[in-house]
């Protein structure tokens, strides 16, 4: 092919090829180029796939239009120059590859390889799938290499960002508190320093110190901090109830990535996920607050009676989604006796909390009107639940504390509907479970027979009633947990009922997964 026609198929690069002083390059004037170089270049210029030739000992670049678009700012000065001058920032990576192909005569294949390039005015994170292949002359010697390349930066970065979004949504799916959103988000952000070198949820800046130019909703705010690599993006979190002093996602952009629409859309998706999680957590907290307020409004202070001291506690579950049906109650009946109740409605939702309120009031009504044994109170409650169509299943212990008519000794008579057994702390510090075969749970079969049990309360002894949140632990057998409770109360006979309640709640702090209702009765001396 005549030298004058050598660049005819270069398309838009033809002028750039003619502008190069080839005689001053290691390849020399085109008239002296080998037939192999001419033919290979002609083939490269006629393909639309990015192709470059790396010719001679110095790997001088000759390439087509598609490759020029791939290296952008390095063109047209890259034409006719050695590769180490064109790609100094990546030479430690690509140089050994080229040398290995020339020495061994075997092609390479690299997929989604990170090759940092300075091609748009900054060092850029770039990924390529490419192959260096040897090009042999007629004598079989390797004259140069042909590089067929495809940039995969967009696909690699998009897949990485999609993985982060998936991890974030998975991590936030079960968040129960608004403050937990920040903790979970920080953990996920730390897994992607490439896109999020610095990222945090923070309070929105004072609007008086922020540019006030009109912006569409959910668009980024770029703050100039005096350094080109200090680009900070603040994105308002689109929560359901935005207000002054709201929160924003603050991200320091990677200096190795362009701040293009894809990058900013990715950050907006993160902000949306955070905002949705905050809205869900806020709703759960509000729901939990209403439930707790309802329970506390019903769980009144115990009465003052001459023959016993009573202390009560209610502790909500650690998880704000746990809206429970635990309750306690203590009241006197017309004959002057003390009735104490601890119960737990199955479920952790609004229905459980509402059913708890109904059952508490029903127990009072049945106990006051019947004035019979605890088994009769539970039986009457079971019948009332069926007749009034209270859709609940519950456990409960009803105990009556009073003096025996003839001896004056203090006694406790109780009935248990599937509830954890009470604990008796004796005046000598010993403890035992008032363990009997419990009767059927409430709300299942109102005609089931129920039984009473009786124990004498020596002066200074304490009766401890509680819900299962005090003792149940995930993966721990119930008998082990009940043994722990006996050990925790042993030799605590000198403690006042209020102190016993505080001790137990302090011991389980951070371990409870359910609400705890607690009631302690201490027999007078």
C-alpha positions in Angstrom: 0.0 0.0 0.0 1.5 3.4 -1.0 2.4 5.6 2.0 0.0 8.3 0.8 -2.9 5.8 1.1 -1.8 4.3 4.5 -4.1 6.6 6.6 -7.0 6.8 4.2 -9.1 4.5 6.2 -8.4 6.3 9.5 -11.7 8.3 9.2 -11.8 11.2 11.6 -8.2 10.4 12.7 -6.8 10.8 9.2 -5.7 14.4 9.9 -4.2 13.5 13.2 -2.2 10.7 11.6 -0.9 13.1 8.9 0.0 15.7 11.6 2.5 13.3 13.3 6.1 13.7 12.3 6.6 10.0 11.9 10.2 10.4 10.8 10.9 11.7 14.3 9.3 8.7 16.0 11.0 5.3 16.7 9.0 3.9 13.7 10.4 6.3 11.2 8.7 7.6 8.1 5.7 5.5 6.9 7.4 4.8 3.6 9.8 2.5 5.5 7.2 0.6 7.5 7.1 -3.2 7.1 4.4 -4.9 5.1 3.2 -6.5 8.4 2.7 -3.1 10.1 0.9 -1.7 7.1 -1.5 -4.6 6.8 -2.2 -4.8 10.5 -2.8 -1.0 10.8 -5.1 -1.2 7.8 -7.2 -3.9 9.5 -7.2 -2.0 12.8 -8.5 1.2 11.2 -11.4 -0.7 9.5 -12.9 -2.1 12.7 -15.2 -0.2 15.0 -13.9 -2.1 18.1 -11.2 -0.3 20.1 -7.9 -1.5 18.7 -4.4 -0.2 19.2 -1.1 -1.4 17.9 1.9 -1.3 20.2 4.8 -1.5 17.7 8.5 -2.1 18.0 10.7 -2.3 21.1 9.2 0.8 22.6 5.6 -0.2 21.9 4.7 2.9 19.8 0.9 3.6 19.6 -1.2 3.5 16.4 -4.9 3.2 16.9 -8.4 3.6 15.4 -11.3 5.9 16.2 -12.9 3.7 18.8 -9.6 3.5 20.7 -9.2 7.3 20.5 -12.6 7.6 22.2 -11.5 5.2 24.9 -8.4 7.2 25.9 -10.2 10.6 25.3 -7.8 13.3 26.6 -4.7 11.4 25.7 -5.5 11.7 22.0 -4.1 13.0 19.6 -0.8 13.3 21.4 -0.7 9.5 22.0 -0.3 8.8 18.3 3.3 7.8 17.4 4.5 7.9 21.1 5.9 5.0 23.1 3.4 3.4 25.5 5.4 4.2 28.6 5.1 7.9 27.8 1.4 7.7 27.1 0.5 5.6 30.1 3.0 6.4 32.8 0.4 6.1 35.5 -0.4 2.5 34.5 2.9 1.4 33.2 3.8 -0.7 36.3 0.7 -2.8 35.4 0.6 -2.9 31.6 4.3 -2.7 30.9 5.2 -6.2 32.3 2.2 -7.6 30.4 3.5 -6.3 27.1 7.0 -7.4 27.7 5.8 -10.9 28.6 3.8 -11.2 25.3 6.8 -10.1 23.3 9.2 -12.5 25.1 7.0 -15.6 25.2 4.9 -15.0 22.1 1.7 -15.9 23.9 -1.4 -13.6 24.1 -2.8 -12.4 27.4 -6.5 -12.1 28.5 -7.5 -9.8 31.3 -11.1 -9.2 32.4 -12.4 -6.2 34.3 -8.9 -5.2 35.2 -8.4 -2.0 37.2 -6.2 0.3 35.1 -5.9 3.8 36.5 -5.7 6.4 33.7 -5.3 10.2 33.7 -7.3 10.9 30.6 -9.8 13.6 31.6 -7.6 15.9 33.8 -7.6 13.6 36.9 -6.5 10.2 37.9 -9.5 8.0 37.0 -10.6 4.6 38.3 -11.0 2.6 35.0 -11.7 -1.0 34.3 -10.9 -2.8 31.0 -11.2 -6.3 29.5 -8.4 -6.6 26.9 -6.0 -8.9 25.2 -2.4 -8.2 24.1 -1.6 -10.5 21.1 1.8 -10.8 19.3 2.0 -9.8 15.6 4.6 -11.7 13.6 6.4 -10.7 10.5 7.1 -12.9 7.5 10.2 -14.3 9.2 8.2 -15.2 12.3 9.7 -12.6 14.5 7.3 -10.5 16.7 7.2 -7.0 15.3 4.6 -5.6 17.7 1.5 -6.3 19.7 -2.2 -5.7 18.9 -4.4 -4.6 21.8 -8.1 -5.3 21.5 -9.8 -3.6 24.4 -13.2 -2.9 25.9 -13.8 -0.5 28.7 -16.0 -2.1 31.4 -15.8 0.7 34.0 -19.5 1.5 33.9 -20.5 -2.1 34.3 -18.0 -2.8 37.1 -18.9 0.3 39.1 -22.6 -0.2 38.6 -22.4 -3.8 39.8 -20.4 -2.6 42.9 -23.0 0.1 43.7 -25.8 -2.4 43.2 -24.2 -4.7 45.7 -23.8 -1.9 48.2 -27.5 -0.9 47.8 -28.6 -4.5 48.3 -26.4 -4.8 51.5 -27.8 -1.5 52.8 -31.4 -2.4 52.2 -30.9 -5.8 53.7 -29.2 -4.3 56.8 -31.9 -1.7 57.2 -34.8 -4.1 56.6 -35.3 -4.9 60.3 -34.1 -1.7 61.9 -36.4 -0.8 64.8 -35.0 2.5 66.1 -34.1 5.7 64.2 -30.6 5.9 65.9 -29.9 2.4 64.6 -30.2 3.6 61.0 -27.0 5.5 61.4 -25.1 2.6 63.0 -26.2 0.2 60.3 -25.5 2.6 57.5 -22.0 3.4 58.8 -21.3 -0.4 58.8 -22.4 -0.7 55.1 -20.6 2.5 54.0 -17.3 1.1 55.4 -17.5 -1.8 52.8 -17.2 0.5 49.8 -14.4 3.1 50.1 -14.2 3.3 46.3 -17.6 5.1 46.0 -17.9 6.4 49.5 -14.4 7.4 50.8 -16.2 9.4 53.5 -19.9 9.1 54.1 -22.2 9.8 57.1 -25.7 10.9 58.1 -25.6 14.3 59.7 -27.8 17.2 60.6 -28.6 19.5 57.8 -26.4 22.7 57.7 -27.8 26.1 58.6 -29.7 27.3 55.5 -28.3 30.8 56.1 -24.8 29.4 55.4 -25.8 27.3 52.4 -26.3 28.6 48.9 -29.9 29.6 48.5 -30.2 29.3 44.7 -33.4 27.3 43.8 -32.8 23.5 43.6 -35.2 20.8 42.5 -36.1 18.3 45.3 -33.5 15.6 46.1 -30.7 17.2 44.2 -27.2 17.5 45.4 -25.5 20.4 47.0 -21.8 20.8 46.0 -19.7 22.7 48.6 -16.4 24.2 47.5 -13.9 23.7 50.3 -11.0 25.2 48.5 -9.5 22.0 47.1 -10.3 20.2 43.9 -10.3 16.9 45.6 -12.5 17.9 48.4 -15.9 17.7 46.7 -18.6 17.2 49.4 -22.1 16.3 48.5 -25.0 16.9 50.8 -28.3 15.2 49.9 -31.4 15.9 52.1 -33.1 12.7 53.2 -36.7 12.7 51.9 -38.4 11.6 55.1 -42.1 11.7 55.5 -42.0 14.6 57.9 -39.1 16.8 56.8 -38.4 19.9 58.7 -35.9 22.5 59.7 -32.8 20.9 61.1 -33.5 17.6 59.3 -30.8 15.1 58.3 -28.7 14.8 55.2 -26.4 12.2 53.6 -23.0 13.7 53.5 -20.5 12.1 51.0 -17.0 13.0 50.1 -16.9 12.1 46.4 -14.1 9.8 45.2 -11.4 11.8 43.5 -11.0 8.9 41.1 -14.5 9.0 39.7 -16.4 11.6 37.7 -19.3 13.3 39.5 -21.6 12.3 36.7 -25.3 11.5 36.7 -24.7 7.8 37.5 -22.7 8.7 40.7 -25.3 11.3 41.9 -28.2 9.0 41.1 -26.5 6.3 43.2 -26.2 8.6 46.1 -29.8 9.7 45.8 -30.8 6.0 46.0 -28.8 5.6 49.2 -30.5 8.7 50.6 -33.9 7.3 49.7 -33.2 3.9 51.3 -32.0 5.7 54.5 -35.1 7.9 54.6 -37.4 5.0 54.1 -35.7 3.1 57.0 -36.0 6.2 59.2 -39.7 6.6 58.4 -40.3 2.9 59.3 -38.3 3.1 62.5 -40.0 6.4 63.5 -43.4 4.8 63.0 -42.4 1.8 65.1 -41.1 4.1 67.8 -44.3 6.1 67.8 -46.3 2.9 68.0 -44.2 1.5 70.7 -44.5 4.8 72.6 -48.3 4.7 72.4 -48.4 1.1 73.5 -46.1 1.7 76.4 -48.1 4.7 77.5 -51.2 2.6 77.4 -49.7 -0.1 79.5 -48.2 2.3 82.0 -51.5 4.1 82.3 -53.2 0.7 83.2 -50.4 -0.6 85.4 -51.3 1.4 88.5 -49.5 1.6 91.8 -50.2 -1.3 94.2 -52.5 -0.7 97.3 -51.2 -0.2 100.8 -52.2 -3.0 103.1 -51.2 -3.6 106.7 -50.0 -7.2 106.4 -47.8 -7.1 103.3 -45.6 -4.8 101.1 -46.0 -4.9 97.4 -43.6 -3.6 94.6 -44.2 -3.7 90.9 -42.2 -3.0 87.8 -42.8 -2.9 84.0 -39.9 -2.9 81.6 -40.6 -2.6 77.8 -38.7 -4.9 75.5 -35.4 -3.6 74.0 -36.8 -3.9 70.4 -39.2 -1.1 69.7 -41.2 -3.4 67.5 -42.1 -5.6 70.5 -45.5 -4.2 71.5 -46.4 -6.7 74.2 -49.3 -7.8 76.3 -47.6 -8.2 79.7 -49.3 -6.9 82.7 -49.4 -6.9 86.5 -52.1 -5.9 88.9 -52.6 -5.7 92.7 -55.9 -4.7 94.4 -58.0 -5.4 97.5 -61.4 -7.0 97.4 -64.3 -6.3 99.7 -63.2 -8.8 102.3 -59.9 -7.0 102.8 -57.7 -9.6 101.1 -55.1 -8.8 98.5 -55.3 -10.1 95.0 -52.2 -10.0 92.8 -52.1 -10.9 89.1 -49.3 -11.3 86.5 -50.3 -12.1 82.9 -49.1 -12.2 79.4 -51.2 -12.0 76.2 -49.6 -13.9 73.3 -48.3 -11.7 70.5 -46.4 -8.5 70.1 -48.6 -6.0 68.3 -51.4 -3.6 68.9 -54.0 -6.3 69.3 -52.0 -7.9 72.1 -51.7 -4.6 73.9 -55.5 -3.9 73.5 -56.3 -7.5 74.7 -54.1 -7.0 77.7 -56.1 -3.9 78.7 -59.4 -5.8 78.4 -58.1 -8.8 80.4 -56.7 -6.7 83.2 -60.1 -5.0 83.7 -62.0 -8.3 83.3 -59.9 -9.9 86.1 -60.7 -7.0 88.4 -64.4 -7.3 87.6 -64.5 -11.1 88.0 -62.5 -11.0 91.2 -64.6 -8.3 92.8 -67.9 -9.8 91.9 -67.2 -13.5 92.5 -64.9 -13.1 95.6 -64.0 -16.8 95.2 -60.9 -18.8 94.8 -58.2 -17.9 92.2 -59.3 -20.8 90.1 -62.8 -19.4 90.0 -61.4 -16.0 88.9 -59.5 -17.6 86.0 -62.5 -19.7 85.1 -64.8 -16.6 85.1 -62.2 -14.7 83.0 -62.0 -17.5 80.5 -65.8 -17.5 80.2 -65.9 -13.8 79.8 -63.3 -13.9 77.1 -65.4 -16.3 75.1 -68.7 -14.4 75.7 -67.2 -11.0 74.9 -65.3 -12.4 72.0 -61.9 -11.3 73.1 -59.6 -12.7 70.4 -56.6 -13.5 72.6 -54.7 -16.3 74.2 -52.9 -15.5 77.5 -51.1 -17.0 80.4 -51.7 -15.7 84.0 -51.2 -16.3 87.7 -53.9 -15.1 90.1 -52.9 -15.2 93.8 -54.8 -14.2 96.8 -52.9 -13.2 100.0 -54.8 -13.0 103.3 -54.7 -14.2 106.9 -56.1 -17.6 107.8 -59.3 -17.2 109.8 -58.3 -19.3 112.8 -54.5 -19.1 113.0 -53.9 -15.6 111.7 -51.0 -16.9 109.6 -50.5 -15.3 106.2 -51.3 -17.6 103.3 -51.2 -17.4 99.6 -53.6 -19.3 97.4 -53.0 -19.2 93.7 -54.0 -20.7 90.3 -51.8 -20.9 87.3 -53.0 -20.7 83.7 -49.9 -21.9 81.8 -47.7 -19.2 83.3 -44.1 -19.4 84.6 -44.2 -20.6 88.2 -43.9 -18.0 91.0 -40.8 -18.0 93.3 -40.9 -18.1 97.1 -38.0 -16.5 98.9 -38.0 -17.8 102.5 -36.9 -15.8 105.5 -33.8 -18.0 105.7 -32.7 -16.9 102.2 -33.7 -20.2 100.5 -35.7 -20.1 97.3 -38.0 -22.5 95.5 -40.3 -22.6 92.6 -44.0 -22.9 93.4 -44.1 -25.4 90.5 -47.3 -27.3 89.9 -48.8 -28.8 86.8 -50.1 -25.6 85.2 -53.6 -25.5 83.9 -54.6 -24.7 80.3 -53.9 -21.2 78.9 -56.7 -18.7 78.8 -58.7 -18.2 75.7 -58.6 -21.9 74.5 -61.3 -23.8 76.3 -63.4 -22.0 79.0 -64.8 -25.3 80.3 -61.4 -26.7 81.3 -61.1 -27.4 85.1 -58.8 -25.1 87.0 -57.0 -25.8 90.3 -56.0 -23.9 93.4 -52.7 -24.3 95.3 -51.8 -23.0 98.8 -48.6 -22.0 100.6 -48.0 -20.3 103.9 -46.1 -17.1 103.9 -43.8 -16.8 106.9 -43.1 -13.3 108.1 -40.3 -11.8 106.0 -40.8 -14.2 103.1 -41.3 -12.8 99.6 -43.4 -14.0 96.7 -42.1 -13.1 93.2 -44.4 -13.2 90.2 -43.1 -12.3 86.7 -43.6 -12.7 83.0 -41.5 -14.9 80.7 -39.4 -11.9 79.5 -37.5 -12.1 82.8 -36.2 -15.6 82.2 -36.6 -16.7 78.6 -33.4 -16.4 76.5 -32.9 -17.5 73.0 -31.1 -20.9 72.9 -31.2 -21.3 76.7 -33.4 -24.1 78.1 -36.2 -22.8 80.4 -35.1 -25.0 83.3 -31.7 -23.4 83.1 -33.2 -19.9 83.1 -35.5 -20.7 86.1 -32.4 -22.0 87.9 -30.7 -18.7 87.3 -33.7 -16.9 88.8 -33.6 -19.0 91.9 -29.8 -18.3 92.3 -30.4 -14.6 91.7 -32.9 -14.4 94.5 -31.1 -16.7 97.0 -29.9 -15.0 100.2 -31.7 -11.8 99.3 -34.2 -12.1 102.0 -33.2 -8.8 103.6 -34.0 -6.8 100.5 -37.2 -4.7 100.3 -39.6 -5.7 97.5 -38.6 -2.5 95.7 -34.9 -3.5 95.9 -35.7 -7.0 94.7 -37.4 -5.6 91.6 -34.5 -3.3 90.9 -32.0 -6.1 91.3 -33.7 -8.5 88.9 -34.1 -5.8 86.2 -30.5 -4.7 86.6 -29.3 -8.3 86.2 -31.2 -8.8 83.0 -30.5 -5.4 81.5 -29.4 -5.8 77.9 -30.4 -9.5 77.7 -34.2 -9.2 77.6 -35.9 -9.8 74.3 -39.5 -9.3 75.6 -41.4 -7.1 77.9 -41.1 -7.8 81.6 -43.8 -7.4 84.2 -42.7 -8.1 87.8 -44.5 -8.1 91.1 -43.1 -8.9 94.6 -45.2 -9.4 97.7 -43.4 -9.5 101.1 -45.2 -10.9 104.1 -45.3 -8.6 107.1 -43.6 -9.7 110.4 
